[in-house]
Amino acid sequence: MKISAVEEYGLRCLLHVARHEDATAASSIAESEGISIPYVQKLLRLLTNANLVQSQRGVNGGFKLAKPSQSISIGEVMRALGTETSVESTCDKHSGQLESCCHANQCTIRPVWMHIIKLVVHTLDNLPLSALLGSPDSVTKELDAIVTPPVQTFCPVSALTVANRSNL
């Protein structure tokens, strides 16, 4: 899975909107995020089409969340912005010069990608937008509650201290 600029900036724009109770102008988002106004407008259009934000016209116009931040999943946001969450999209892109992958019937790589994609989708679908409004530590705790991180088992030799290396 590759995170595109559309997905990164789109999520940042949505977080900006979520941090403000009043409607927020696209120009305000563009200025604070360092993104052009037309690009912010494009991203907000995608988020509006997915019913994640709503626009208000007028003097106090701008963009507001269409529903509470705790009821919007990051997975929902990423799909609205174009994230591919299927193994087929990965496997179809890497068939070499053939029309389809020569290992399609007996692929041992496909289950690895499927497992990783399932974990990513599960994490994104269970992480509410409201979690990203806290501190980095609170986001980490929220993520750890969704999927328990594995105990680190890989330790490169370069990370060992001189005293530890003598025991090898």
C-alpha positions in Angstrom: 0.0 0.0 0.0 1.3 3.4 -1.0 0.1 6.6 0.6 -0.3 9.3 -2.1 -0.1 13.0 -1.7 -3.9 13.1 -2.1 -4.4 10.8 0.8 -1.8 12.5 3.1 -3.0 16.1 2.3 -6.7 15.0 2.3 -6.4 13.6 5.8 -4.5 16.7 7.0 -7.3 18.9 5.6 -10.0 16.8 7.2 -8.1 17.0 10.6 -8.0 20.7 10.2 -11.7 20.8 9.7 -12.3 18.5 12.7 -10.3 20.7 15.0 -12.7 23.6 14.4 -16.3 23.8 15.5 -17.1 26.6 13.2 -17.1 26.2 9.4 -13.5 26.6 8.1 -12.7 28.3 4.8 -10.6 26.4 2.2 -8.2 29.4 2.2 -7.6 29.0 5.9 -6.8 25.3 5.5 -4.6 26.0 2.5 -2.6 28.6 4.5 -2.1 26.5 7.6 -1.3 23.3 5.8 0.9 24.9 3.1 -1.2 23.6 0.2 -2.6 25.6 -2.7 -6.2 26.7 -2.4 -7.2 24.8 -5.7 -5.7 21.6 -4.3 -7.5 22.0 -1.0 -10.7 22.6 -2.8 -10.2 19.4 -4.9 -9.5 17.4 -1.7 -12.5 18.8 0.1 -14.7 18.0 -2.9 -13.6 14.3 -2.6 -14.4 14.4 1.1 -17.8 16.1 0.4 -18.7 13.5 -2.2 -18.0 10.8 0.4 -20.3 12.7 2.9 -17.4 13.2 5.3 -17.6 17.0 5.2 -20.3 19.5 4.2 -19.9 22.9 2.7 -21.7 26.0 3.9 -22.0 29.1 1.7 -22.1 32.7 2.9 -20.3 35.0 5.2 -19.7 32.3 7.8 -19.3 29.7 5.1 -16.7 27.0 4.8 -16.4 23.3 5.6 -17.6 21.3 8.6 -17.6 17.6 9.4 -20.7 15.9 8.1 -20.8 13.7 11.2 -19.0 13.5 14.6 -15.3 12.7 14.3 -15.6 9.6 16.5 -18.0 8.1 13.8 -15.6 8.7 10.9 -13.0 5.9 10.4 -9.6 6.7 8.9 -10.3 3.8 6.5 -13.4 5.6 5.3 -11.3 8.7 4.7 -8.6 6.9 2.9 -11.1 5.1 0.6 -12.8 8.5 -0.1 -9.4 9.8 -1.2 -8.6 6.9 -3.4 -6.6 4.3 -1.4 -6.5 0.9 -3.0 -7.1 -1.8 -0.4 -7.1 -5.0 -2.5 -4.4 -7.5 -3.3 -5.6 -7.6 -6.9 -4.4 -4.0 -7.4 -0.9 -5.1 -6.2 -0.7 -8.4 -8.1 -2.2 -7.0 -11.3 0.5 -4.2 -11.4 3.4 -6.7 -11.3 2.8 -9.3 -13.9 5.9 -8.5 -15.8 5.4 -8.6 -19.6 2.7 -11.1 -19.3 -1.0 -10.3 -19.3 -1.4 -11.9 -15.8 1.1 -13.1 -13.3 2.7 -16.4 -14.1 2.2 -17.5 -10.5 -1.5 -16.6 -10.3 -2.6 -20.2 -9.6 0.0 -21.2 -7.1 1.2 -17.9 -5.7 2.9 -18.1 -2.3 3.5 -14.3 -2.2 -0.2 -13.4 -2.5 -1.1 -14.7 1.0 1.6 -12.4 2.5 0.1 -9.3 0.7 -3.4 -10.4 1.7 -2.4 -10.7 5.4 -0.7 -7.3 5.4 -3.6 -5.6 3.6 -6.1 -7.2 6.0 -4.1 -5.8 9.0 -3.9 -2.3 7.5 -7.6 -2.2 6.5 -8.6 -3.5 10.0 -6.4 -0.9 11.6 -7.7 2.0 9.5 -11.3 0.9 9.8 -11.1 0.8 13.6 -9.2 4.0 14.1 -11.6 6.9 14.4 -10.7 10.4 13.2 -11.2 11.7 16.7 -8.2 9.6 17.8 -6.0 11.7 15.6 -7.1 14.9 17.4 -5.0 13.9 20.4 -1.3 13.6 21.0 1.0 11.3 19.2 1.2 9.1 22.4 -2.6 8.9 22.5 -2.7 7.8 18.9 -0.1 5.2 19.5 -2.1 3.8 22.5 -5.2 3.8 20.3 -3.4 1.9 17.6 -2.0 -0.6 20.1 -5.5 -1.3 21.3 -6.6 -2.1 17.8 -3.7 -4.4 16.9 -1.2 -5.5 19.5 2.2 -4.7 18.1 4.6 -7.7 17.9 7.5 -8.0 20.2 10.6 -6.9 18.3 12.6 -10.0 17.5 14.9 -8.6 14.8 18.0 -6.9 16.1 20.6 -5.9 13.5 24.2 -6.5 14.6 24.9 -2.8 14.2 22.5 -2.1 17.0 24.5 -4.2 19.5 26.9 -2.5 21.9 30.5 -3.5 21.9 30.0 -5.4 25.2 27.0 -7.4 23.7 29.0 -8.2 20.5 31.7 -10.0 22.5 29.0 -12.5 23.6 28.3 -13.6 20.0 
